[in-house]
């Protein structure tokens, strides 16, 4: 094998290895962002919206279609909804299961099943809904730009 061919093979292997390492690092960062969203969601159920407001991008193209229905677009509307939901103090916890990620350079989509429980009108309510979380890399950090879930008909959230 000549020197040029050997150098090309070594360069190809290095590129593949470094590409795989970058993908693994990206997956870890997106997983951390998704975990941060669910930690913020569970804190929001106690009445504190501050962590939720931190995990989101504050851009005008963010969207929220939650379990109460409706579509909110733009940071002012989305942040107002999270704050009004926090005021409801639903209690309980919701966590992701069956998580699948698709990660690009600056965008990532995470789909999962949200499973847990809340308390609505003093009664426990089981939660098991599909969710899609969309993240964008902004200034080196993954920020949520979209959250979409199935509807929960018995949950009457502000829209």
C-alpha positions as CSV (number, residue, x, y, z in Angstrom):
1,X,0.0,0.0,0.0
2,X,1.5,3.3,-1.0
3,X,1.9,6.2,1.4
4,X,-0.8,8.4,-0.1
5,X,-3.4,5.6,0.1
6,X,-2.5,4.8,3.7
7,X,-2.7,8.5,4.6
8,X,-6.1,8.7,2.9
9,X,-7.4,5.7,4.9
10,X,-6.1,7.1,8.1
11,X,-7.7,10.5,7.4
12,X,-11.0,8.8,6.6
13,X,-10.9,6.7,9.8
14,X,-10.1,9.8,11.8
15,X,-13.0,11.7,10.2
16,X,-15.4,8.9,10.9
17,X,-14.2,8.6,14.5
18,X,-14.4,12.4,15.1
19,X,-17.8,12.6,13.5
20,X,-19.1,9.8,15.7
21,X,-17.6,11.6,18.8
22,X,-19.3,14.9,17.8
23,X,-22.6,13.1,17.3
24,X,-22.3,11.4,20.7
25,X,-21.5,14.8,22.3
26,X,-24.5,16.4,20.5
27,X,-26.8,13.6,21.7
28,X,-25.6,14.1,25.3
29,X,-26.3,17.8,25.0
30,X,-29.8,17.3,23.5
31,X,-30.6,14.7,26.1
32,X,-29.5,17.1,28.8
33,X,-31.7,19.8,27.3
34,X,-34.7,17.5,27.2
35,X,-34.1,16.4,30.8
36,X,-33.9,20.0,31.7
37,X,-37.3,20.7,30.2
38,X,-38.9,17.8,32.2
39,X,-37.2,19.0,35.4
40,X,-38.6,22.5,34.7
41,X,-42.1,21.1,33.9
42,X,-42.2,19.3,37.2
43,X,-41.0,22.4,39.1
44,X,-43.7,24.3,37.2
45,X,-46.3,22.0,38.7
46,X,-45.4,23.3,42.1
47,X,-46.1,26.9,41.0
48,X,-42.6,28.0,40.0
49,X,-42.4,28.9,36.3
50,X,-38.8,30.4,36.4
51,X,-37.0,27.2,35.4
52,X,-39.4,26.7,32.5
53,X,-38.8,30.2,31.2
54,X,-35.0,29.5,31.2
55,X,-35.1,26.3,29.1
56,X,-37.0,28.1,26.2
57,X,-35.7,30.2,23.5
58,X,-37.1,33.7,23.8
59,X,-37.5,34.1,20.0
60,X,-40.7,35.1,18.2
61,X,-40.8,31.8,16.3
62,X,-41.3,29.5,19.3
63,X,-44.6,27.5,19.5
64,X,-46.5,25.6,22.1
65,X,-49.4,23.2,21.6
66,X,-49.9,21.6,25.0
67,X,-52.4,19.2,26.5
68,X,-55.0,21.9,27.0
69,X,-55.3,22.5,23.3
70,X,-54.7,25.6,21.2
71,X,-51.6,26.9,19.5
72,X,-49.5,29.7,20.9
73,X,-46.7,31.3,18.8
74,X,-44.1,33.8,19.9
75,X,-42.3,34.1,23.2
76,X,-44.7,36.6,24.8
77,X,-47.7,34.2,24.4
78,X,-45.7,31.0,25.2
79,X,-44.2,32.5,28.4
80,X,-47.5,33.8,29.5
81,X,-49.1,30.4,29.1
82,X,-46.3,28.7,31.2
83,X,-46.8,31.3,33.9
84,X,-50.5,30.9,34.0
85,X,-50.1,27.1,34.1
86,X,-47.7,27.4,37.0
87,X,-50.3,29.4,38.9
88,X,-52.6,26.4,38.8
89,X,-50.1,24.4,40.9
90,X,-51.2,21.1,39.4
91,X,-48.8,19.1,41.5
92,X,-47.6,15.6,40.5
93,X,-44.8,14.7,38.1
94,X,-44.6,13.9,34.4
95,X,-41.5,12.2,32.9
96,X,-40.5,11.1,29.5
97,X,-40.4,7.4,28.4
98,X,-39.6,5.8,25.0
99,X,-37.4,8.8,24.0
100,X,-36.2,9.0,20.4
101,X,-33.9,11.8,19.2
102,X,-33.1,13.2,15.7
103,X,-30.2,15.6,15.9
104,X,-28.9,18.0,13.2
105,X,-26.3,20.7,13.4
106,X,-28.5,23.4,14.9
107,X,-31.9,21.7,15.3
108,X,-33.0,18.6,17.2
109,X,-36.4,16.9,17.6
110,X,-37.2,14.6,20.6
111,X,-40.3,12.5,20.6
112,X,-41.4,10.6,23.7
113,X,-44.3,9.5,25.8
114,X,-45.0,11.7,28.9
115,X,-46.1,9.5,31.8
116,X,-47.1,10.6,35.3
117,X,-49.9,12.2,37.2
118,X,-51.3,15.6,38.2
119,X,-54.1,16.8,40.4
120,X,-57.0,18.5,38.8
121,X,-59.8,20.0,40.8
122,X,-58.5,18.0,43.8
123,X,-58.6,14.7,41.9
124,X,-55.6,12.7,40.8
125,X,-55.3,12.5,37.0
126,X,-53.1,10.0,35.2
127,X,-51.1,11.3,32.3
128,X,-49.9,9.3,29.3
129,X,-49.5,11.4,26.2
130,X,-47.3,11.6,23.2
131,X,-45.0,14.7,23.0
132,X,-42.7,16.3,20.5
133,X,-40.0,18.6,21.7
134,X,-38.0,20.8,19.3
135,X,-34.7,22.4,20.2
136,X,-32.4,24.9,18.5
137,X,-28.8,25.6,19.3
138,X,-28.5,29.2,20.3
139,X,-25.2,30.7,21.4
140,X,-23.9,27.1,22.0
141,X,-26.9,26.0,24.1
142,X,-29.9,23.9,23.1
143,X,-33.1,25.8,23.8
144,X,-36.6,24.6,23.3
145,X,-38.5,26.2,20.4
146,X,-41.5,23.9,20.3
147,X,-43.5,21.6,22.5
148,X,-46.5,19.7,21.2
149,X,-48.5,17.0,23.0
150,X,-51.7,15.0,22.7
151,X,-54.8,16.6,24.3
152,X,-56.0,15.8,27.9
153,X,-59.7,16.4,27.6
154,X,-60.2,16.7,31.4
155,X,-57.4,19.2,31.8
156,X,-58.7,22.7,31.4
157,X,-55.6,24.9,30.9
158,X,-55.5,28.5,29.7
159,X,-55.1,28.7,25.9
